[in-house]
Amino acid sequence: MANTEVMNLKAALEAKRLELAAQLSRRIRELTIEDGQHDPFDWIQSMSDRDEIAVMLNQFSSTLADVERSLRAINENSYGNCVCVRCREQFEAGEEEGSVPQWDGPRAA
C-alpha cells in the first residue's frame, strides 16, 4: 500500500473510532431503567429495549476493537501483513519454489 493510501486509511479509521466511541457513549446512557415503572408491560418493554441496546453495544464494541487493531497495525507498520496459517504456508511454498505467492489482498494484523 502506498504511503498516501495508508495515511488516508488511518484518517478514515480514526474518524470511525470517534464515531463509534460517541455511539457507544450515547447508547450506554440509554440503558438506565426508571425506578417508577410499576406497570408490568412498561417494565417488559423497557427490558426489551435494554436487550436491543445491549446487542448494539456489543456490535459497536466489536467494530471499535477491529478499528483499534487496524490502527495499531498501521502504527507498527504491519498493516496488510497477514499472519494466518494459510497465507504463511502459501508464502513458504512460494519461497521454496522461487516464485511469488498469490495473495487475496491486504489484511489487518
C-alpha positions as CSV (number, residue, x, y, z in Angstrom):
1,M,0.0,0.0,0.0
2,A,1.3,3.4,-0.9
3,N,2.0,5.9,1.9
4,T,-0.8,8.2,0.9
5,E,-3.2,5.3,0.9
6,V,-2.1,4.3,4.4
7,M,-2.5,7.9,5.6
8,N,-6.0,8.1,4.1
9,L,-6.9,4.8,5.6
10,K,-5.6,5.9,9.0
11,A,-7.6,9.1,8.9
12,A,-10.8,7.2,8.0
13,L,-10.2,4.7,10.8
14,E,-9.6,7.5,13.3
15,A,-12.8,9.2,12.3
16,K,-14.7,5.9,12.6
17,R,-13.2,5.3,16.0
18,L,-14.5,8.7,17.2
19,E,-17.9,8.0,15.7
20,L,-18.1,4.5,17.4
21,A,-17.0,6.0,20.7
22,A,-19.7,8.6,20.5
23,Q,-22.4,6.0,19.6
24,L,-21.3,3.8,22.5
25,S,-21.5,6.7,24.9
26,R,-25.0,7.6,23.7
27,R,-26.3,4.0,23.9
28,I,-24.8,3.4,27.4
29,R,-26.9,6.4,28.7
30,E,-30.0,4.7,27.2
31,L,-29.5,1.6,29.4
32,T,-31.0,3.1,32.5
33,I,-34.4,1.8,33.7
34,E,-36.6,4.1,35.6
35,D,-37.5,3.0,39.1
36,G,-41.1,4.3,38.9
37,Q,-42.2,1.7,36.3
38,H,-44.8,-0.2,38.1
39,D,-46.8,-1.3,35.1
40,P,-45.6,-4.8,34.1
41,F,-46.0,-4.0,30.4
42,D,-43.8,-0.9,30.6
43,W,-41.2,-2.9,32.5
44,I,-41.2,-5.6,29.9
45,Q,-40.9,-3.1,27.1
46,S,-38.0,-1.4,29.0
47,M,-36.2,-4.7,29.4
48,S,-36.7,-5.5,25.7
49,D,-35.3,-2.1,24.7
50,R,-32.3,-2.7,27.0
51,D,-31.7,-6.1,25.3
52,E,-31.7,-4.4,21.9
53,I,-29.3,-1.7,23.1
54,A,-27.0,-4.3,24.6
55,V,-26.8,-6.1,21.3
56,M,-25.9,-2.8,19.6
57,L,-23.3,-2.1,22.2
58,N,-21.7,-5.4,21.6
59,Q,-21.6,-4.8,17.8
60,F,-20.2,-1.3,18.3
61,S,-17.6,-2.6,20.8
62,S,-16.5,-5.3,18.4
63,T,-16.2,-2.9,15.5
64,L,-14.3,-0.5,17.6
65,A,-11.9,-3.2,18.6
66,D,-11.3,-4.0,14.9
67,V,-10.7,-0.4,14.1
68,E,-8.2,0.0,17.0
69,R,-6.4,-3.2,16.0
70,S,-6.1,-1.9,12.4
71,L,-4.8,1.5,13.7
72,R,-2.3,-0.3,15.9
73,A,-1.1,-2.4,12.9
74,I,-0.7,0.8,10.9
75,N,1.3,2.5,13.6
76,E,3.5,-0.7,13.9
77,N,3.9,-0.8,10.1
78,S,2.4,-4.2,9.9
79,Y,-1.0,-3.4,8.4
80,G,-1.7,-5.6,5.5
81,N,0.8,-8.3,6.6
82,C,-1.4,-11.4,7.1
83,V,-0.1,-13.9,9.6
84,C,-2.7,-16.5,9.2
85,V,-1.7,-20.1,8.7
86,R,-2.9,-20.3,5.1
87,C,-1.0,-17.2,4.0
88,R,2.1,-18.3,5.8
89,E,2.0,-21.7,4.2
90,Q,1.5,-20.1,0.8
91,F,4.4,-17.7,1.4
92,E,6.7,-20.5,2.5
93,A,5.7,-22.7,-0.5
94,G,6.5,-19.8,-2.8
95,E,9.9,-19.3,-1.2
96,E,10.7,-22.9,-1.8
97,E,9.7,-22.8,-5.4
98,G,11.3,-19.4,-6.0
99,S,8.0,-17.9,-7.0
100,V,5.8,-15.2,-5.6
101,P,2.7,-16.5,-3.8
102,Q,-0.7,-15.3,-4.8
103,W,-2.3,-13.1,-2.2
104,D,-6.0,-12.4,-1.8
105,G,-5.3,-8.9,-0.8
106,P,-4.1,-6.9,2.3
107,R,-5.4,-7.9,5.7
108,A,-5.2,-6.3,9.1
109,A,-2.8,-7.9,11.5
